[in-house]
Amino acid sequence: MYTLLAFLTRLFGASPAGADYPAQLMEQAGARFGRNPEQAAELRRAASAWLRVVR
């Protein structure tokens, strides 16, 4: 779980203001699916949680 939080911190810290974070998370999840399906699922859950909070 720490790895996911560190990844999200780097992702959001390095992104310009107004970036589409859920789309970035989903892209990362798609890229990681073949190598680490569990982490891909975590990224998808994070994107879904982001959308619930924002909306």
N, CA, C and O atoms as a printed pandas DataFrame, in Angstrom:
     atom_number atom_name residue_name chain_id  residue_number  x_coord  y_coord  z_coord
0              1         N          MET        A               1    0.825   -1.190    0.000
1              2        CA          MET        A               1    0.000    0.000    0.000
2              3         C          MET        A               1    0.870    1.256    0.000
3              4         O          MET        A               1    0.525    2.257   -0.628
4              5         N          TYR        A               2    1.996    1.198    0.704
5              6        CA          TYR        A               2    2.904    2.340    0.730
6              7         C          TYR        A               2    3.379    2.684   -0.679
7              8         O          TYR        A               2    3.514    3.855   -1.031
8              9         N          THR        A               3    3.629    1.656   -1.472
9             10        CA          THR        A               3    4.096    1.882   -2.842
10            11         C          THR        A               3    3.059    2.661   -3.632
11            12         O          THR        A               3    3.405    3.575   -4.381
12            13         N          LEU        A               4    1.801    2.308   -3.472
13            14        CA          LEU        A               4    0.730    3.008   -4.185
14            15         C          LEU        A               4    0.643    4.464   -3.738
15            16         O          LEU        A               4    0.499    5.364   -4.565
16            17         N          LEU        A               5    0.728    4.690   -2.442
17            18        CA          LEU        A               5    0.656    6.067   -1.954
18            19         C          LEU        A               5    1.847    6.891   -2.437
19            20         O          LEU        A               5    1.695    8.060   -2.790
20            21         N          ALA        A               6    3.016    6.288   -2.452
21            22        CA          ALA        A               6    4.196    7.000   -2.957
22            23         C          ALA        A               6    4.021    7.322   -4.437
23            24         O          ALA        A               6    4.366    8.417   -4.882
24            25         N          PHE        A               7    3.487    6.375   -5.197
25            26        CA          PHE        A               7    3.253    6.604   -6.618
26            27         C          PHE        A               7    2.264    7.749   -6.835
27            28         O          PHE        A               7    2.489    8.618   -7.677
28            29         N          LEU        A               8    1.172    7.745   -6.077
29            30        CA          LEU        A               8    0.163    8.789   -6.229
30            31         C          LEU        A               8    0.722   10.155   -5.846
31            32         O          LEU        A               8    0.397   11.162   -6.475
32            33         N          THR        A               9    1.557   10.188   -4.822
33            34        CA          THR        A               9    2.174   11.446   -4.418
34            35         C          THR        A               9    3.062   11.987   -5.519
35            36         O          THR        A               9    3.020   13.179   -5.823
36            37         N          ARG        A              10    3.866   11.121   -6.118
37            38        CA          ARG        A              10    4.717   11.564   -7.228
38            39         C          ARG        A              10    3.878   11.978   -8.419
39            40         O          ARG        A              10    4.183   12.976   -9.072
40            41         N          LEU        A              11    2.836   11.238   -8.710
41            42        CA          LEU        A              11    1.981   11.539   -9.858
42            43         C          LEU        A              11    1.323   12.903   -9.707
43            44         O          LEU        A              11    1.355   13.715  -10.632
44            45         N          PHE        A              12    0.737   13.157   -8.562
45            46        CA          PHE        A              12    0.031   14.413   -8.358
46            47         C          PHE        A              12    0.990   15.570   -8.163
47            48         O          PHE        A              12    0.673   16.693   -8.556
48            49         N          GLY        A              13    2.139   15.340   -7.577
49            50        CA          GLY        A              13    3.112   16.398   -7.354
50            51         C          GLY        A              13    3.764   16.859   -8.644
51            52         O          GLY        A              13    4.132   18.027   -8.770
52            53         N          ALA        A              14    3.910   15.957   -9.599
53            54        CA          ALA        A              14    4.602   16.279  -10.849
54            55         C          ALA        A              14    3.651   16.766  -11.938
55            56         O          ALA        A              14    4.103   17.192  -13.001
56            57         N          SER        A              15    2.362   16.711  -11.696
57            58        CA          SER        A              15    1.388   17.064  -12.724
58            59         C          SER        A              15    1.032   18.543  -12.651
59            60         O          SER        A              15    1.000   19.126  -11.567
60            61         N          PRO        A              16    0.768   19.143  -13.794
61            62        CA          PRO        A              16    0.328   20.539  -13.790
62            63         C          PRO        A              16   -1.080   20.663  -13.209
63            64         O          PRO        A              16   -1.843   19.697  -13.177
64            65         N          ALA        A              17   -1.402   21.856  -12.757
65            66        CA          ALA        A              17   -2.729   22.100  -12.191
66            67         C          ALA        A              17   -3.793   21.832  -13.255
67            68         O          ALA        A              17   -3.619   22.174  -14.425
68            69         N          GLY        A              18   -4.886   21.222  -12.834
69            70        CA          GLY        A              18   -5.982   20.955  -13.746
70            71         C          GLY        A              18   -5.826   19.675  -14.559
71            72         O          GLY        A              18   -6.616   19.427  -15.471
72            73         N          ALA        A              19   -4.833   18.865  -14.249
73            74        CA          ALA        A              19   -4.629   17.614  -14.994
74            75         C          ALA        A              19   -5.773   16.647  -14.698
75            76         O          ALA        A              19   -6.420   16.723  -13.653
76            77         N          ASP        A              20   -5.998   15.760  -15.620
77            78        CA          ASP        A              20   -7.061   14.768  -15.476
78            79         C          ASP        A              20   -6.514   13.553  -14.720
79            80         O          ASP        A              20   -6.078   12.579  -15.334
80            81         N          TYR        A              21   -6.539   13.618  -13.397
81            82        CA          TYR        A              21   -5.937   12.580  -12.570
82            83         C          TYR        A              21   -6.564   11.207  -12.749
83            84         O          TYR        A              21   -5.827   10.227  -12.861
84            85         N          PRO        A              22   -7.887   11.084  -12.782
85            86        CA          PRO        A              22   -8.457    9.753  -12.974
86            87         C          PRO        A              22   -8.011    9.098  -14.280
87            88         O          PRO        A              22   -7.760    7.894  -14.317
88            89         N          ALA        A              23   -7.911    9.881  -15.340
89            90        CA          ALA        A              23   -7.461    9.313  -16.619
90            91         C          ALA        A              23   -6.018    8.847  -16.516
91            92         O          ALA        A              23   -5.662    7.800  -17.057
92            93         N          GLN        A              24   -5.183    9.618  -15.824
93            94        CA          GLN        A              24   -3.789    9.221  -15.639
94            95         C          GLN        A              24   -3.704    7.931  -14.824
95            96         O          GLN        A              24   -2.910    7.044  -15.136
96            97         N          LEU        A              25   -4.524    7.834  -13.782
97            98        CA          LEU        A              25   -4.524    6.622  -12.968
98            99         C          LEU        A              25   -4.968    5.407  -13.783
99           100         O          LEU        A              25   -4.393    4.325  -13.670
100          101         N          MET        A              26   -5.987    5.602  -14.597
101          102        CA          MET        A              26   -6.468    4.483  -15.416
102          103         C          MET        A              26   -5.436    4.068  -16.457
103          104         O          MET        A              26   -5.293    2.880  -16.746
104          105         N          GLU        A              27   -4.716    5.031  -17.021
105          106        CA          GLU        A              27   -3.652    4.703  -17.970
106          107         C          GLU        A              27   -2.557    3.898  -17.283
107          108         O          GLU        A              27   -2.058    2.917  -17.834
108          109         N          GLN        A              28   -2.189    4.314  -16.089
109          110        CA          GLN        A              28   -1.169    3.583  -15.332
110          111         C          GLN        A              28   -1.664    2.181  -14.991
111          112         O          GLN        A              28   -0.896    1.219  -15.040
112          113         N          ALA        A              29   -2.938    2.064  -14.648
113          114        CA          ALA        A              29   -3.504    0.755  -14.329
114          115         C          ALA        A              29   -3.446   -0.161  -15.542
115          116         O          ALA        A              29   -3.108   -1.339  -15.421
116          117         N          GLY        A              30   -3.773    0.377  -16.707
117          118        CA          GLY        A              30   -3.704   -0.426  -17.928
118          119         C          GLY        A              30   -2.291   -0.873  -18.240
119          120         O          GLY        A              30   -2.071   -1.990  -18.708
120          121         N          ALA        A              31   -1.337    0.004  -17.980
121          122        CA          ALA        A              31    0.063   -0.335  -18.254
122          123         C          ALA        A              31    0.578   -1.383  -17.279
123          124         O          ALA        A              31    1.444   -2.180  -17.637
124          125         N          ARG        A              32    0.066   -1.398  -16.065
125          126        CA          ARG        A              32    0.566   -2.322  -15.051
126          127         C          ARG        A              32   -0.211   -3.630  -14.995
127          128         O          ARG        A              32    0.192   -4.550  -14.284
128          129         N          PHE        A              33   -1.304   -3.733  -15.720
129          130        CA          PHE        A              33   -2.167   -4.902  -15.599
130          131         C          PHE        A              33   -1.447   -6.216  -15.884
131          132         O          PHE        A              33   -1.631   -7.190  -15.154
132          133         N          GLY        A              34   -0.642   -6.256  -16.922
133          134        CA          GLY        A              34    0.042   -7.501  -17.275
134          135         C          GLY        A              34    1.116   -7.899  -16.292
135          136         O          GLY        A              34    1.378   -9.087  -16.102
136          137         N          ARG        A              35    1.748   -6.911  -15.660
137          138        CA          ARG        A              35    2.839   -7.206  -14.727
138          139         C          ARG        A              35    2.371   -7.344  -13.295
139          140         O          ARG        A              35    2.886   -8.181  -12.555
140          141         N          ASN        A              36    1.405   -6.539  -12.892
141          142        CA          ASN        A              36    0.958   -6.535  -11.509
142          143         C          ASN        A              36   -0.533   -6.208  -11.450
143          144         O          ASN        A              36   -0.907   -5.052  -11.255
144          145         N          PRO        A              37   -1.384   -7.223  -11.618
145          146        CA          PRO        A              37   -2.824   -6.971  -11.646
146          147         C          PRO        A              37   -3.368   -6.396  -10.342
147          148         O          PRO        A              37   -4.347   -5.649  -10.358
148          149         N          GLU        A              38   -2.744   -6.736   -9.213
149          150        CA          GLU        A              38   -3.221   -6.214   -7.929
150          151         C          GLU        A              38   -3.003   -4.705   -7.855
151          152         O          GLU        A              38   -3.879   -3.969   -7.401
152          153         N          GLN        A              39   -1.843   -4.249   -8.297
153          154        CA          GLN        A              39   -1.577   -2.815   -8.283
154          155         C          GLN        A              39   -2.476   -2.098   -9.289
155          156         O          GLN        A              39   -2.914   -0.975   -9.043
156          157         N          ALA        A              40   -2.748   -2.740  -10.410
157          158        CA          ALA        A              40   -3.655   -2.148  -11.392
158          159         C          ALA        A              40   -5.044   -1.964  -10.787
159          160         O          ALA        A              40   -5.694   -0.943  -11.012
160          161         N          ALA        A              41   -5.497   -2.953  -10.021
161          162        CA          ALA        A              41   -6.800   -2.842   -9.365
162          163         C          ALA        A              41   -6.798   -1.710   -8.338
163          164         O          ALA        A              41   -7.788   -0.989   -8.213
164          165         N          GLU        A              42   -5.701   -1.546   -7.606
165          166        CA          GLU        A              42   -5.599   -0.448   -6.647
166          167         C          GLU        A              42   -5.670    0.906   -7.348
167          168         O          GLU        A              42   -6.325    1.829   -6.863
168          169         N          LEU        A              43   -4.999    1.021   -8.482
169          170        CA          LEU        A              43   -5.036    2.276   -9.224
170          171         C          LEU        A              43   -6.438    2.574   -9.738
171          172         O          LEU        A              43   -6.876    3.724   -9.728
172          173         N          ARG        A              44   -7.139    1.542  -10.184
173          174        CA          ARG        A              44   -8.522    1.742  -10.646
174          175         C          ARG        A              44   -9.417    2.178   -9.500
175          176         O          ARG        A              44  -10.269    3.051   -9.668
176          177         N          ARG        A              45   -9.225    1.567   -8.327
177          178        CA          ARG        A              45  -10.010    1.976   -7.160
178          179         C          ARG        A              45   -9.700    3.423   -6.782
179          180         O          ARG        A              45  -10.601    4.176   -6.413
180          181         N          ALA        A              46   -8.437    3.807   -6.874
181          182        CA          ALA        A              46   -8.059    5.189   -6.557
182          183         C          ALA        A              46   -8.718    6.162   -7.532
183          184         O          ALA        A              46   -9.190    7.222   -7.122
184          185         N          ALA        A              47   -8.754    5.817   -8.807
185          186        CA          ALA        A              47   -9.409    6.675   -9.798
186          187         C          ALA        A              47  -10.898    6.794   -9.508
187          188         O          ALA        A              47  -11.474    7.877   -9.607
188          189         N          SER        A              48  -11.514    5.680   -9.152
189          190        CA          SER        A              48  -12.951    5.710   -8.834
190          191         C          SER        A              48  -13.206    6.561   -7.592
191          192         O          SER        A              48  -14.162    7.336   -7.554
192          193         N          ALA        A              49  -12.355    6.421   -6.578
193          194        CA          ALA        A              49  -12.506    7.208   -5.358
194          195         C          ALA        A              49  -12.344    8.692   -5.665
195          196         O          ALA        A              49  -13.085    9.523   -5.138
196          197         N          TRP        A              50  -11.380    9.025   -6.515
197          198        CA          TRP        A              50  -11.159   10.432   -6.898
198          199         C          TRP        A              50  -12.421   10.995   -7.541
199          200         O          TRP        A              50  -12.844   12.106   -7.222
200          201         N          LEU        A              51  -13.014   10.233   -8.438
201          202        CA          LEU        A              51  -14.221   10.708   -9.120
202          203         C          LEU        A              51  -15.385   10.880   -8.139
203          204         O          LEU        A              51  -16.165   11.822   -8.275
204          205         N          ARG        A              52  -15.512    9.982   -7.151
205          206        CA          ARG        A              52  -16.583   10.117   -6.165
206          207         C          ARG        A              52  -16.395   11.381   -5.327
207          208         O          ARG        A              52  -17.369   12.060   -5.001
208          209         N          VAL        A              53  -15.161   11.695   -4.981
209          210        CA          VAL        A              53  -14.892   12.867   -4.153
210          211         C          VAL        A              53  -15.123   14.151   -4.939
211          212         O          VAL        A              53  -15.716   15.102   -4.431
212          213         N          VAL        A              54  -14.652   14.171   -6.173
213          214        CA          VAL        A              54  -14.743   15.376   -6.993
214          215         C          VAL        A              54  -16.184   15.672   -7.377
215          216         O          VAL        A              54  -16.603   16.830   -7.385
216          217         N          ARG        A              55  -16.927   14.652   -7.688
217          218        CA          ARG        A              55  -18.318   14.864   -8.121
218          219         C          ARG        A              55  -19.152   15.101   -6.912
219          220         O          ARG        A              55  -20.361   15.304   -7.026
